[in-house]
Each structure stands twice: as structure tokens, then as C-alpha cells.
Amino acid sequence: MVKQIVEAAENGKIRCDACPVMCFIADGRSGACDRYANEGGELIRVDPLTIIEGTVSAGGKIVPFMPDHPEDEWNGDLVNARKPFITAVGAGTTYPDYKPAPFIVSQKQNGVDMVTVVTEGIFSYCGAKVKIDTDRFLGPEAAAVRVDGEPVGHVMTGEYGSQMLSLGGVHHLTGGSKKEGRVTCDALLRLCNSEAVEMVIDGGASIIVQAGKAPIINGAEEHRMRVGCGSATIGMFAKQWKDMVDEVVVVDDHITGVLSEHQAGKLLNIAPTGIKIKGRRSTPGRYFQVAEPGTGWGGTNIDDPLIILGDFDPKTAYPGLRMLMVSTTGEQYGYYILDDQLRPELQTLLPAPVQESVEIIAENCEPALATVLFMGGAGGSLRAGVTTNPVRLTRSVKEALTHVSCGGAPAYVWPGGGITVMADVTEMPSNSFGYVPTPALVAPIEFTMRLADYEALGGHMEAIIPIEQAIELAERKVAPTQGSWPTSERNFKWGA
Ligand code: SF4
């Protein structure tokens, strides 16, 4: 366990100053966040300090043939399997940040002296962006998302085959009632630690979301992400349908496609069928608003697709005309033949090639997943734990001289002011996130750069320790879950 310096004690209790709560902790007890404890008068970080170690399966596959530097000569380690990287998970915080970050470690990367600064940031301004692969209607845009009745975020946009939620943020964490802040913080903590969270959307669905798992919507597990919108589906499969059927309608909440009118149908010389779609025609063979959003066919609210059709034009349609109606996931489908009155009659048996084509749509759907991206801004005080001149760290990140990672996982740095990052929580070590009851989320963040660049930005040079010293304290070693390595040259402007 990483030991922290005890700055104050009172009546046998020691004070933790890792966050503004400033708990006094009795021997054998932990503080309000369960992250720090008093063990025989020593203040310890409870969660293990975590090192990522390159492994045979996940580490670098390339060994330099003729290394420039003697220290890179082959030592029998085929895949650099023992290459370590210190993460901020379990490292601790440095609130208030007048002092250096908990670990500032040096190591060599192919002969270059590198430094990694690690700290567990306390993020009052943070949230999660959630992508849910489904066409089903989750709720109106901007509707509140609730956990235990408290608003914890809102519905954002519908994207290609996915619905997006924005959760957390400073207004829910600290801007509402005490309960709202507590529930929001708890929901974010569980989501970011890849646990399941149940939410209810105002005017919409009840959902269970867990990072990397299929979403559960109104009690039903979602299986497939749609292959594309109705128009895209026509483009993908038009050739297969050419001689199999006379008409295909792909029902979709976004764009419903009609084969005979679609450009793909025109190029394949599919004859007009006299079909009429009740919806807003966008371009030939592409219709918006054929129904309301819902949990039925193609993310609409319909169970019977025939209600989106008007009467067939008798000048063009004919008895015996064969029509396939299908949703964008292939989950719903119907094969119809026009009777003597030009009314579509549902067939109980599908011709084998039509059945096969429906199965190909389904096969082309990817598994529906929920994705959780942690999003937070590294504030000025956190940056002060890295350098005596915090703005230089921001500039160094923007100039691609400093690489940012979260628990070793690559972090996308937003353009513009500050260091605002997003990271996929499934790429981070398990239980990377904690909380403090202010309320705020605690998340790992690491800054890696060349030693010379660290010195130039006013780094705490006196606090640097070699990686070997840090590894002695590490209790947990995990393999990287992604291909990129935080100290790799390709992350930096000078190594590109
Ligand atoms: S809440 Fe946790 S981090 Fe904050 S002072 Fe208490 S024990 Fe320390």
C-alpha cells in the first residue's frame, strides 16, 4: 500500500488531506471515501498501486534488429514482456496541489529519458458520455435521465445506429440538491467502473447500461446494432434482391428505403411498382417520418409495417407483385404478394432466397453494446502537481510533447482551452475510479514526456524517482488492454 505523509493528528486520529473533506481517521478505520485508511498510525492508500506490464500477448511484438543504444540490446526477452508503466490507479492525490504529484517517475524508452507524472485527479467537473447501440426510442432529445428519481443527465443526439446520453457534469454533481449530487456521483462511479446502472428517461424507456455489455431496454436485452439506415440497407443488398422480389421496403425511423425508387434500384433497372409510402419524401426512394419513434420496426412505433403504405397505383401495380418489408436489423420482416385488389397479403412461408437475404441483413449487424467514455478536465490545481507553471503543461499537451493517458488507456484530448480528456473506461484497469463525498469522481491521469521537456515546463525535478523504486510499491500488475503504449514514440511530435 502506498503510504501518505501524515500532516496532522488529533485525539489519536490522523488527518487525511487528499481532498477538501479532510477526514480525521481513527486507527483501523477508513475515511469517508473508503480510499484512505489509518493503519497503525500510518495513512495508507487502500487500493493497490497499479502497474501496467507489457505481456507476451499484449506487449510490443518488435525487437530492434540493431539497436542504437546498448541498453536496448536483446536480453532474451522476445517481446519486451517486462516493460512497465506506472498508472495513477492507487497512487493517491495531492490536494491541495502546492506539492508535487504522488509519483513522478523516470524510465528509458529506446534510449530516451522519459518522465511520467501520475495523480488521481478529483474531478468535480466531469461526466460520462454513453453510446447505446439501438434504434429503439429511449426518450426525447434533452429529456432528463434519472437514477433513483434524481436527474443525472440527459438524452443527447441519435447517431448512426446508436442513442447518446450525456451524464454527470458539474450542474448535477454540485448544482442541484445534496441527494442529486450523491446519486449522480454514485451512478458515474458505477458506470466508469463498468458496473450496471439502471436509469429511467422522462417520457421514454427504462434502461440498464453497463460498459461493454448489451443494453437492456424496457427489460429486453438488445442484440443487434442496425446495419445502416433504410437507404443504406437498400444500397448494400439491392443486387441480391434484383431477381428475388419486385419491391423491398426497409423500414427505419430515420430513412425508410424503397428499392424500386432508390438510385440503386434505378441502376439495376428495377421496374416501378406503383407503391406509395406515407412519409416525407427526401430524395428518390428515401423517406423521413414514416412513423413516430418507438420500440417497434426499425426504431419506429409500428408493429404492422403495412400502415406506412398507401394504396398501390393500379396503373403500375399488378396482382402477384412480390414485396419484402424488413427492418434495419432484420429482426422484423414480412413477405407479401399483391392480391387481385392490389392489397398486400402476408405470406406464411418465405421463399428460401428471401429468408436467406433477411438472415444476411441480421448477420451484418454488429452486436449491440453500451459504451461509456469518462470525460473530465484537468484543472489548474491538478496541473500544479505536475509543474510550477501550470499553463506550460497545457501547451506541452497541445504541442504533442506530453502524452495524456487515464490508467494507461489512451485519452482523447479536446481541442481548445484546458486539458479536457475522454477515455474508454473498458480500456482502463478494473476499479480505476473512486469518489470523494464533496461529491466528485476520482480518476487516474498520467502525463508522459521527455525528461528535457519536463524540465522545460517547470517540472518538479527534485521529486523524480526511477521506475524501479515505484515498482517496489506496486501491489497490482495488469496487462494493457489496448495496443498503444503510453511511452511509445509514436505518441509524441518528436517521435512521429
Ligand atoms: S474523503 Fe477520502 S480523500 Fe477525502 S479526506 Fe476523507 S479519506 Fe481523505
Residues whose N, C-alpha, C, O or C-beta is under 5 A from the ligand:
A	BS01	SF4	C16 D17 A18 C19 V21 M22 C23 G31 A32 C33 Y36 V436 P437
